[in-house]
Amino acid sequence: MSTENRKPGKGIWLAPVLLALPILAAMAFVAIRFGPLIVKLINAAVKATVVV
Amino acid sequence: MKRVLCWLLAFFLAGALALFVVSFACARAVDPGLKEGGTPVSDSVRSTEMNLIRNRIEELAPIYGFSAETAMKVVTDEKIAEMNRQAALWWNSVLVNGEAGEVPAFNADELAGALTADFVAAGAGDEEAELLAADAANAVGESVLRIVLPLRLPIVGRGLTEASARVDLGNIIRFLTGIRWAALAMCVLLAGLIALLESRDLRMSLRYIGSAMGAAVLVIAACLVLYARSGIEPLIAEASPSLSAQYGALMNSAAVPLFLFTALLLAGCIVCLIFCRRPHEAKAD
């Protein structure tokens, strides 16, 4: 079957999910590994710069 | 081999599209601050500031023994707007030239004069009234400054000036706000390459481009979820209600292009993926 005659089935809607999966996985890794540290840094920055 | 290359290009296209949308939204929030005059403060932010000032003055009035009404006649909406304008100019000067100018201040003399008359009317001697009024005016002035300028501008200014002595801060900020156009150019290039590789079949190229658009929407949605889960906004609201209002206005200006482009990408994804299926369904009939 040539590329031109290949019929994209319902699975075509899965393509965006599969394409985004590596980026989402990387984002999840960064969020889990460094998320708390980033939030702590932002917290410290806010506390240091806001007039109490 | 061609398919693998196309999927790889689609993957990079998804990343470039997400980067374009996010950087465009961020640049929209920063851009007004780089223009002459700085970021104008919206009416809603000023109204929030006025409410906070009114509440604070009503709290201070019984403590220092002055009339809140008299103080509110001096601390007018125009004065707060002027302070906001000065603060916007201060940020503009730091961001564009890397030079922190004079930090805006609240002139308490006029307020002290108005309050002195109040204290005299209440039966205090002239000197005592002046001292009491100066004390109260200072307290009100500090509170007004804290509400209108919630950040420690001298410290922030010192840090940014030190940084700009070592690196060209203005250029870096201009570079960061220009990333969106680089990302857009990358999107056009990648989509063009996909179309070129699949030049014999429009449907297939639409399939890759549509999938990349859908993937970009998912990435942007994940970014929004992560931002919402990070709890930055409650953190700022807890630190300072007025800073929260100013930050909210900044985020609102970024939210409009973010949601607009995300909706466009979603629509593009749906149209492309439906279109790339249609001819086959016609053939099946």
Contacts between the chains, C-beta under 8 A, distances in Angstrom:
chain1	res1	chain2	res2	distance
A	3	B	3	7.9
A	3	B	200	7.9
A	3	B	201	6.2
A	3	B	204	6.4
A	4	B	200	7.0
A	4	B	201	5.3
A	7	B	280	4.7
A	8	B	203	7.9
A	8	B	207	6.2
A	8	B	276	6.1
A	8	B	277	5.6
A	8	B	280	7.1
A	12	B	207	6.6
A	12	B	211	7.8
A	12	B	273	5.6
A	12	B	276	7.1
A	12	B	277	6.5
A	13	B	273	6.6
A	15	B	207	7.1
A	15	B	210	8.0
A	15	B	211	3.9
A	15	B	214	7.2
A	15	B	273	7.7
A	16	B	14	7.9
A	16	B	210	7.7
A	16	B	211	4.9
A	16	B	212	7.7
A	16	B	213	7.4
A	16	B	214	2.6
A	16	B	215	4.6
A	16	B	217	7.3
A	16	B	218	6.3
A	16	B	269	6.2
A	17	B	214	7.7
A	17	B	215	7.6
A	17	B	218	6.7
A	19	B	7	7.4
A	19	B	10	5.9
A	19	B	11	5.7
A	19	B	14	5.3
A	19	B	211	5.3
A	19	B	212	6.4
A	19	B	214	7.4
A	19	B	215	3.8
A	20	B	14	6.3
A	20	B	214	7.5
A	20	B	215	3.7
A	20	B	216	7.7
A	20	B	218	4.0
A	20	B	219	5.5
A	20	B	222	7.9
A	22	B	11	7.0
A	23	B	14	6.8
A	23	B	15	6.1
A	23	B	18	7.3
A	23	B	215	7.2
A	23	B	219	5.1
A	24	B	218	6.7
A	24	B	219	6.8
A	24	B	222	5.5
A	27	B	219	7.4
A	27	B	222	5.6
A	27	B	223	7.4
A	27	B	226	6.8
A	31	B	226	5.5
A	35	B	226	7.7
A	35	B	230	7.0
A	38	B	230	7.6
A	39	B	230	5.6
A	39	B	231	6.8
A	39	B	232	7.4
A	39	B	235	7.9
A	42	B	230	7.8
A	42	B	232	6.0
A	42	B	235	6.9
A	43	B	235	5.9
A	46	B	235	6.0
A	46	B	236	6.1
A	46	B	239	5.0
A	47	B	239	6.6
A	48	B	152	7.8
A	48	B	155	7.7
A	49	B	151	5.0
A	49	B	152	5.4
A	49	B	155	6.7
A	49	B	156	5.9
A	50	B	150	5.6
A	50	B	151	6.3
A	50	B	152	7.4
A	50	B	239	4.4
A	50	B	240	4.9
A	50	B	243	6.1
A	51	B	145	7.8
A	51	B	146	4.9
A	51	B	149	7.6
A	51	B	150	5.9
A	51	B	151	7.0
A	51	B	152	5.6
A	51	B	240	7.4
